[in-house]
Amino acid sequence: MATNVVMPQLGESVTEGTVTRWLKNVGDSIKVDEAIVEVSTDKVDTEIPSPVAGVLLEIKAAQDAVIPVGGVMAIIGESGSVAPSAPVVSAPVVQTPPPAPKPEPVIEKPVVQTPAPTPVAQPVAAPAASGSTVNVLLPQLGESVTEGTITRWLKNVGDKVSIDEAIVEISTDKVDTEIPSPSAGVISEIRVAQDQVALVGAILAVISTSASAAVSAPAPSAPVVSTPAPVIAPPVATPQVVATQIVNTPAPIVFNNSQTAANDSFTTPIVRKLAKEQGVDLSQIKGTGINGRVRKDDVLNVAKSNVAPTSQSPSPVATTQPQAVSTSAPVAQESVLGRVEQTSRLRRIIAERMVQSLHISAQLTSVIEVDVTKIASLRNKVKESFVAREGVKLSFLPFFAKVSIESLNEFPIVNATISEDASQITYSDAVHLAVAVDTPRGLLVPVIRNAGDLTIAGLARKIQDVANRTRDNKVTPDELSGGTFTLTNTGSRGSLFDTPIINQPQVAILGTGAVVKKPVVVKGEDGSDQIAIRQMVYLALTYDHRIVDGADAARFLSSMKLRLEEANFESELGL
């Protein structure tokens, strides 16, 4: 009798998992509880054991496939069962379709788009299926991610690769990551050049799995040169991991990458950058990740053993002008005077979106000054007990977030979105609070969903959590989209106020300035004007004047001012 191997529930909030590697092939004998597949979720990386002993009859989920909880990944039959025939490939992959007649060799020209007002990606024909080659495809790197940019090839044409060895670095508007090889073999072709853009499902490279397969010799001519940001479309056919005929371009792509340390190809760009900053030699680290991959914690553990840690910690929220955040003592930085360097993929995306935002919407900024002396007094009363109870410090930001949410419920127009042609307004039924975070890579804006359900303590924990995970590159791509209103702490580096740019398609963003002590005129007990030292802050609301009027913005800020100055938060703080 056949038994299904299903995706288990790997955490309360986990709804799906990604198959990272099959440990068994079709036809293999398996013992009960023997690991058969590695699975990755947004919370854990783990192995799935076999529920029964038997023979692996069928693999239902290909490597890199996303499977919902309860979905069937494989079928195991009783010992002695006959496994269905499968192609002989070194990588454990899904079953291939029936063999098709062997096509004649085809020579394709590289896909190069002619500049046009609206570029249209040209499809790349997928090679026919066989067991001699394996296509390296661009996987789905998040629900809203549709394309990625090649930032660096880690392997050249003709290089040998092992299964799961990193071969190329990819950058999207959400994450930077490496794509592992789906099979052992030799790189026979590179389809997408460095700095080119490829759609999800597109063929990035071809790996020959045949020991006697000929490898295309690089031509001495110049490498493929494309027009700005050409987009490589995915194959028309359903993406398969297995392919046959090697299709060569007129000018094979060759990259002269410098030699890296022994462990370098088994690390992510973030880990390599961290190792460089900490002065750690990657070749001397024994990685604790899958297949010996060096992880961030490995680097930090070695760094801690060499240098005493400091108590300095970064501020959880970014300014609108991102600055690099360091968790260690300040060190001398290499001078950049007179240097010319290429901007990163993320920096280009930030630049494009900021300019696009200003072109799309009519943006104005209203500023109001708020007395937060009472809130400062409350913080002083509970700061020690709050840290002990919640595990995070209580800053002013959770108060600003809480009151912002309350005011958004009072003025839903500020929590709405408007179509680009201003023909349609969508009112959100919840507040999904986006919080700007300063990272070494640039400004990122993770989202706290259903923030209206959280208390001040809950907001403090959530803000700290998403800020830390965003800096550590552990935030998921889907957490970087879907916000309805953005909060940016422009005062975290001492700025009094700023004029933040709207995060499209939202219609407003609130900037909170630095809280400073200053003399202000207040009413005395006898009703006379007096000068007192108060703790004051500027709140700056940038809004889309196509949908939000100046009076709406003023009412929103006035509501926040009244609530913050009353400071009736004792019940939430346990006072």
SULKA-V865111 format. One record per residue. N is the residue number from 0. RES is the residue in one small letter. PSI is psi in degrees with one decimal (* if undefined). NEAR is the number of other C-alpha atoms within 8 Angstrom. Layout:
N & RES & PSI & NEAR
N & RES & PSI & NEAR
This chain:
0 & m & 137.6 & 4
1 & a & 145.5 & 7
2 & t & 134.0 & 8
3 & n & 137.4 & 9
4 & v & 114.3 & 11
5 & v & 159.2 & 10
6 & m & 118.3 & 13
7 & p & 167.9 & 6
8 & q & 109.6 & 9
9 & l & 39.4 & 7
10 & g & 153.5 & 6
11 & e & -39.5 & 5
12 & s & 4.0 & 4
13 & v & 125.9 & 12
14 & t & -10.7 & 7
15 & e & 166.8 & 10
16 & g & 159.4 & 14
17 & t & 131.5 & 12
18 & v & 115.5 & 16
19 & t & -31.0 & 10
20 & r & 135.5 & 11
21 & w & 128.4 & 12
22 & l & -13.5 & 9
23 & k & 152.3 & 9
24 & n & 163.9 & 9
25 & v & 131.0 & 13
26 & g & -12.7 & 10
27 & d & 144.7 & 8
28 & s & 140.8 & 9
29 & i & 140.7 & 11
30 & k & 157.3 & 9
31 & v & 136.6 & 10
32 & d & 8.5 & 8
33 & e & 133.8 & 8
34 & a & 131.6 & 10
35 & i & -20.0 & 11
36 & v & 144.3 & 13
37 & e & 136.7 & 14
38 & v & 141.2 & 13
39 & s & 135.1 & 12
40 & t & -178.8 & 11
41 & d & -3.7 & 7
42 & k & -41.3 & 7
43 & v & 158.2 & 7
44 & d & 127.4 & 8
45 & t & 172.6 & 7
46 & e & 144.7 & 9
47 & i & 122.3 & 9
48 & p & 158.9 & 10
49 & s & 133.1 & 13
50 & p & -17.6 & 7
51 & v & 168.2 & 10
52 & a & 145.7 & 12
53 & g & -148.1 & 13
54 & v & 136.1 & 16
55 & l & 107.2 & 17
56 & l & -35.6 & 14
57 & e & 140.7 & 11
58 & i & 118.4 & 13
59 & k & -24.2 & 9
60 & a & 119.0 & 12
61 & a & 161.9 & 9
62 & q & 137.2 & 13
63 & d & 0.6 & 9
64 & a & 145.0 & 8
65 & v & 122.5 & 9
66 & i & 128.8 & 13
67 & p & 157.9 & 9
68 & v & 129.2 & 12
69 & g & -10.3 & 8
70 & g & 146.7 & 8
71 & v & 124.9 & 12
72 & m & -31.6 & 12
73 & a & 167.4 & 13
74 & i & 130.4 & 14
75 & i & 129.8 & 15
76 & g & 173.9 & 12
77 & e & 155.9 & 10
78 & s & 135.4 & 8
79 & g & -9.9 & 6
80 & s & 151.2 & 8
81 & v & 122.0 & 6
82 & a & 144.9 & 10
83 & p & 148.1 & 8
84 & s & 142.2 & 4
85 & a & 149.2 & 7
86 & p & 150.2 & 8
87 & v & 105.4 & 5
88 & v & 154.3 & 9
89 & s & -28.0 & 7
90 & a & 132.5 & 8
91 & p & 106.4 & 13
92 & v & 179.9 & 11
93 & v & 164.6 & 10
94 & q & 145.2 & 8
95 & t & 157.0 & 9
96 & p & 166.9 & 5
97 & p & 143.0 & 4
98 & p & 136.3 & 6
99 & a & 159.5 & 6
100 & p & 139.5 & 4
101 & k & 120.1 & 5
102 & p & 159.3 & 6
103 & e & 149.9 & 4
104 & p & 137.4 & 7
105 & v & 137.9 & 5
106 & i & 121.8 & 8
107 & e & 148.4 & 8
108 & k & 147.5 & 6
109 & p & 145.5 & 8
110 & v & 112.4 & 9
111 & v & 122.4 & 7
112 & q & 138.5 & 12
113 & t & 132.2 & 6
114 & p & 131.5 & 6
115 & a & 161.1 & 5
116 & p & -38.1 & 4
117 & t & 93.5 & 4
118 & p & 141.5 & 8
119 & v & 124.2 & 5
120 & a & 136.7 & 9
121 & q & 137.5 & 9
122 & p & 147.9 & 10
123 & v & 125.0 & 11
124 & a & 133.8 & 6
125 & a & 141.1 & 8
126 & p & 154.9 & 9
127 & a & 160.0 & 10
128 & a & 138.6 & 13
129 & s & -177.0 & 11
130 & g & 8.8 & 12
131 & s & -25.1 & 13
132 & t & 158.8 & 15
133 & v & 131.9 & 15
134 & n & 139.0 & 13
135 & v & 111.7 & 12
136 & l & 153.3 & 12
137 & l & 114.5 & 13
138 & p & 169.1 & 7
139 & q & 112.8 & 9
140 & l & 37.1 & 7
141 & g & 151.2 & 8
142 & e & -38.5 & 7
143 & s & 3.9 & 7
144 & v & 125.8 & 13
145 & t & -11.7 & 7
146 & e & 166.2 & 9
147 & g & 157.5 & 14
148 & t & 133.8 & 13
149 & i & 115.5 & 16
150 & t & -31.4 & 11
151 & r & 134.1 & 9
152 & w & 127.4 & 12
153 & l & -14.2 & 10
154 & k & 151.6 & 9
155 & n & 167.4 & 11
156 & v & 129.6 & 14
157 & g & -12.8 & 10
158 & d & 144.2 & 8
159 & k & 142.7 & 8
160 & v & 149.9 & 12
161 & s & 162.2 & 9
162 & i & 136.7 & 10
163 & d & 5.8 & 9
164 & e & 133.7 & 10
165 & a & 131.3 & 12
166 & i & -19.7 & 13
167 & v & 144.5 & 13
168 & e & 135.3 & 15
169 & i & 140.8 & 13
170 & s & 132.6 & 14
171 & t & -179.5 & 12
172 & d & -1.6 & 9
173 & k & -42.5 & 8
174 & v & 158.0 & 9
175 & d & 130.4 & 9
176 & t & 175.3 & 9
177 & e & 146.8 & 10
178 & i & 121.9 & 10
179 & p & 158.3 & 10
180 & s & 131.5 & 13
181 & p & -8.4 & 11
182 & s & 160.4 & 15
183 & a & 145.4 & 13
184 & g & -148.6 & 12
185 & v & 136.6 & 13
186 & i & 110.2 & 17
187 & s & -20.5 & 14
188 & e & 140.8 & 14
189 & i & 119.9 & 13
190 & r & -31.2 & 10
191 & v & 120.7 & 12
192 & a & 164.2 & 9
193 & q & 137.9 & 9
194 & d & 0.4 & 9
195 & q & 157.5 & 13
196 & v & 132.2 & 13
197 & a & 144.2 & 17
198 & l & 157.0 & 13
199 & v & 130.2 & 14
200 & g & -8.7 & 12
201 & a & 151.6 & 13
202 & i & 119.0 & 14
203 & l & -38.0 & 12
204 & a & 167.5 & 13
205 & v & 131.5 & 15
206 & i & 126.6 & 15
207 & s & 124.6 & 13
208 & t & -1.5 & 15
209 & s & 131.0 & 8
210 & a & -28.9 & 6
211 & s & 7.2 & 4
212 & a & 138.7 & 8
213 & a & 143.4 & 5
214 & v & 136.1 & 9
215 & s & 128.3 & 10
216 & a & 133.2 & 6
217 & p & 134.2 & 9
218 & a & 148.3 & 7
219 & p & -9.9 & 4
220 & s & 174.6 & 5
221 & a & 149.1 & 6
222 & p & 170.5 & 8
223 & v & 129.6 & 9
224 & v & 126.0 & 4
225 & s & 163.5 & 9
226 & t & 165.2 & 9
227 & p & 124.8 & 4
228 & a & 57.8 & 8
229 & p & 147.7 & 13
230 & v & 124.5 & 11
231 & i & 118.9 & 15
232 & a & 155.9 & 13
233 & p & 164.1 & 13
234 & p & 151.0 & 13
235 & v & -39.6 & 8
236 & a & 162.7 & 5
237 & t & 127.9 & 5
238 & p & 126.9 & 8
239 & q & 149.3 & 8
240 & v & -28.6 & 11
241 & v & 139.4 & 13
242 & a & 171.0 & 14
243 & t & -87.3 & 12
244 & q & 129.8 & 12
245 & i & 121.3 & 10
246 & v & 120.0 & 10
247 & n & 147.3 & 9
248 & t & 158.6 & 9
249 & p & -33.8 & 8
250 & a & 95.4 & 10
251 & p & 145.4 & 14
252 & i & 126.3 & 12
253 & v & 135.3 & 8
254 & f & 131.0 & 6
255 & n & 69.3 & 5
256 & n & 142.3 & 7
257 & s & 157.0 & 4
258 & q & 141.0 & 4
259 & t & 167.4 & 7
260 & a & 165.9 & 8
261 & a & -40.0 & 7
262 & n & -0.9 & 12
263 & d & -38.5 & 10
264 & s & -7.1 & 11
265 & f & 23.5 & 10
266 & t & 158.1 & 11
267 & t & 164.1 & 8
268 & p & -37.0 & 9
269 & i & -41.9 & 8
270 & v & -41.6 & 12
271 & r & -39.4 & 11
272 & k & -42.1 & 8
273 & l & -41.4 & 10
274 & a & -39.8 & 12
275 & k & -42.6 & 9
276 & e & -36.6 & 7
277 & q & -4.3 & 7
278 & g & 35.4 & 7
279 & v & 134.0 & 10
280 & d & 112.3 & 8
281 & l & -31.1 & 13
282 & s & -15.7 & 8
283 & q & 4.3 & 5
284 & i & 134.0 & 11
285 & k & 111.4 & 7
286 & g & 146.2 & 9
287 & t & -0.7 & 9
288 & g & -175.1 & 8
289 & i & 134.8 & 5
290 & n & 30.0 & 4
291 & g & 15.4 & 9
292 & r & 132.8 & 11
293 & v & 127.1 & 16
294 & r & 171.0 & 11
295 & k & -41.5 & 9
296 & d & -33.4 & 6
297 & d & -44.1 & 12
298 & v & -44.6 & 15
299 & l & -37.7 & 8
300 & n & -41.4 & 8
301 & v & -40.9 & 10
302 & a & -39.6 & 11
303 & k & -33.0 & 9
304 & s & -18.2 & 7
305 & n & -33.9 & 6
306 & v & 134.5 & 6
307 & a & 132.0 & 6
308 & p & 155.4 & 6
309 & t & 163.9 & 7
310 & s & -4.9 & 4
311 & q & 134.9 & 7
312 & s & 149.1 & 7
313 & p & 154.2 & 7
314 & s & 139.8 & 6
315 & p & -16.0 & 10
316 & v & 145.1 & 12
317 & a & 161.6 & 16
318 & t & 169.6 & 15
319 & t & -16.4 & 11
320 & q & 96.0 & 6
321 & p & 141.5 & 10
322 & q & 150.6 & 9
323 & a & 139.5 & 9
324 & v & 132.6 & 8
325 & s & 135.3 & 8
326 & t & 0.6 & 8
327 & s & 177.9 & 8
328 & a & 148.5 & 7
329 & p & 138.6 & 5
330 & v & 158.9 & 4
331 & a & 130.7 & 4
332 & q & 147.8 & 4
333 & e & 134.6 & 4
334 & s & 137.8 & 4
335 & v & 8.1 & 5
336 & l & 128.8 & 4
337 & g & 1.0 & 4
338 & r & 147.3 & 5
339 & v & 122.2 & 4
340 & e & 155.4 & 4
341 & q & 138.5 & 4
342 & t & 151.5 & 6
343 & s & 163.3 & 6
344 & r & -44.5 & 11
345 & l & -40.1 & 11
346 & r & -37.4 & 10
347 & r & -38.2 & 9
348 & i & -43.8 & 9
349 & i & -45.2 & 9
350 & a & -45.3 & 8
351 & e & -42.6 & 8
352 & r & -32.7 & 8
353 & m & -45.9 & 10
354 & v & -41.8 & 8
355 & q & -41.6 & 8
356 & s & -42.4 & 12
357 & l & -30.7 & 10
358 & h & -32.5 & 7
359 & i & -46.6 & 7
360 & s & 155.8 & 9
361 & a & 104.0 & 9
362 & q & 132.1 & 11
363 & l & 158.6 & 8
364 & t & 127.6 & 9
365 & s & 140.4 & 10
366 & v & 138.1 & 8
367 & i & 147.8 & 10
368 & e & 133.7 & 9
369 & v & 138.5 & 11
370 & d & 112.8 & 12
371 & v & 29.2 & 13
372 & t & -41.6 & 10
373 & k & -38.4 & 10
374 & i & -38.7 & 11
375 & a & -38.0 & 10
376 & s & -40.8 & 8
377 & l & -41.9 & 9
378 & r & -42.0 & 10
379 & n & -32.1 & 7
380 & k & -33.4 & 7
381 & v & 1.1 & 9
382 & k & -38.7 & 10
383 & e & -46.1 & 7
384 & s & -31.0 & 7
385 & f & -45.3 & 13
386 & v & -42.1 & 11
387 & a & -37.5 & 8
388 & r & -41.8 & 6
389 & e & -18.4 & 8
390 & g & 3.1 & 8
391 & v & 156.9 & 10
392 & k & 151.7 & 8
393 & l & 103.9 & 11
394 & s & -176.5 & 8
395 & f & -23.5 & 8
396 & l & -42.8 & 8
397 & p & -32.2 & 13
398 & f & -44.8 & 10
399 & f & -39.5 & 10
400 & a & -45.6 & 10
401 & k & -45.8 & 12
402 & v & -34.0 & 11
403 & s & -45.3 & 9
404 & i & -43.7 & 11
405 & e & -42.3 & 9
406 & s & -32.2 & 11
407 & l & -36.2 & 13
408 & n & -31.0 & 7
409 & e & -33.4 & 6
410 & f & 78.7 & 10
411 & p & -17.5 & 10
412 & i & -27.8 & 9
413 & v & -16.7 & 12
414 & n & 18.5 & 15
415 & a & 177.1 & 13
416 & t & 155.7 & 12
417 & i & 141.6 & 13
418 & s & 159.6 & 9
419 & e & -33.2 & 6
420 & d & 8.2 & 5
421 & a & 26.1 & 8
422 & s & -9.9 & 7
423 & q & 134.7 & 7
424 & i & 131.7 & 9
425 & t & 119.9 & 7
426 & y & 123.3 & 9
427 & s & 142.5 & 10
428 & d & 4.6 & 4
429 & a & 163.9 & 7
430 & v & 112.2 & 15
431 & h & 98.2 & 14
432 & l & 118.2 & 14
433 & a & 136.4 & 13
434 & v & 118.7 & 13
435 & a & 131.3 & 16
436 & v & 130.2 & 16
437 & d & 122.7 & 16
438 & t & 163.5 & 14
439 & p & -24.4 & 8
440 & r & -22.8 & 7
441 & g & -174.5 & 11
442 & l & 123.8 & 13
443 & l & 154.3 & 10
444 & v & 83.3 & 9
445 & p & 160.6 & 15
446 & v & 133.4 & 14
447 & i & 106.5 & 14
448 & r & 145.2 & 8
449 & n & 47.4 & 10
450 & a & -20.4 & 12
451 & g & -16.0 & 10
452 & d & -2.9 & 5
453 & l & 147.4 & 9
454 & t & 179.9 & 8
455 & i & -40.9 & 11
456 & a & -42.4 & 12
457 & g & -40.1 & 8
458 & l & -39.0 & 13
459 & a & -44.4 & 14
460 & r & -44.4 & 11
461 & k & -43.6 & 9
462 & i & -44.6 & 12
463 & q & -39.8 & 10
464 & d & -51.2 & 8
465 & v & -31.6 & 12
466 & a & -45.6 & 12
467 & n & -45.2 & 9
468 & r & -30.5 & 10
469 & t & -42.9 & 13
470 & r & -33.4 & 11
471 & d & 5.0 & 7
472 & n & 33.0 & 8
473 & k & -1.5 & 7
474 & v & 142.4 & 11
475 & t & 153.5 & 8
476 & p & -36.9 & 13
477 & d & -17.7 & 9
478 & e & -5.8 & 10
479 & l & 19.4 & 13
480 & s & 164.6 & 9
481 & g & 7.4 & 8
482 & g & 150.8 & 14
483 & t & -15.3 & 13
484 & f & 139.9 & 14
485 & t & 140.4 & 14
486 & l & 126.3 & 13
487 & t & 127.1 & 16
488 & n & 82.2 & 14
489 & t & -13.6 & 17
490 & g & 1.4 & 13
491 & s & -18.1 & 12
492 & r & 19.1 & 7
493 & g & -2.6 & 8
494 & s & 136.1 & 10
495 & l & -44.8 & 11
496 & f & 163.9 & 13
497 & d & 175.8 & 10
498 & t & 80.0 & 9
499 & p & 154.6 & 12
500 & i & 138.2 & 10
501 & i & 138.1 & 14
502 & n & 98.2 & 11
503 & q & 147.0 & 6
504 & p & 21.9 & 7
505 & q & 168.5 & 14
506 & v & 2.0 & 17
507 & a & 154.2 & 14
508 & i & 136.2 & 16
509 & l & 125.1 & 12
510 & g & 128.8 & 15
511 & t & 124.8 & 15
512 & g & -176.9 & 17
513 & a & 139.8 & 14
514 & v & 120.2 & 10
515 & v & 149.6 & 7
516 & k & 135.0 & 8
517 & k & 156.1 & 8
518 & p & 131.0 & 8
519 & v & 160.7 & 8
520 & v & 123.8 & 8
521 & v & 166.2 & 8
522 & k & 128.0 & 9
523 & g & 175.8 & 8
524 & e & -27.9 & 5
525 & d & 4.5 & 5
526 & g & -1.0 & 6
527 & s & 157.8 & 7
528 & d & 134.2 & 8
529 & q & 158.9 & 8
530 & i & 128.6 & 8
531 & a & 156.4 & 8
532 & i & 117.3 & 8
533 & r & 157.9 & 11
534 & q & 116.2 & 12
535 & m & 153.8 & 13
536 & v & 145.6 & 14
537 & y & 133.7 & 14
538 & l & 124.1 & 14
539 & a & 118.1 & 16
540 & l & 112.8 & 15
541 & t & 130.6 & 15
542 & y & 157.8 & 14
543 & d & 109.8 & 13
544 & h & -7.0 & 11
545 & r & -26.9 & 8
546 & i & -30.8 & 8
547 & v & 124.0 & 12
548 & d & 163.7 & 8
549 & g & -36.4 & 8
550 & a & -36.7 & 6
551 & d & -45.7 & 9
552 & a & -41.5 & 13
553 & a & -41.7 & 9
554 & r & -39.8 & 8
555 & f & -48.8 & 11
556 & l & -37.5 & 11
557 & s & -37.1 & 9
558 & s & -42.3 & 9
559 & m & -44.1 & 11
560 & k & -46.6 & 12
561 & l & -46.4 & 8
562 & r & -42.7 & 10
563 & l & -38.8 & 14
564 & e & -27.0 & 12
565 & e & -39.9 & 7
566 & a & 45.4 & 9
567 & n & 72.0 & 6
568 & f & 11.6 & 6
569 & e & -41.2 & 8
570 & s & -36.7 & 7
571 & e & -23.3 & 9
572 & l & 4.0 & 10
573 & g & 25.2 & 5
574 & l & * & 5
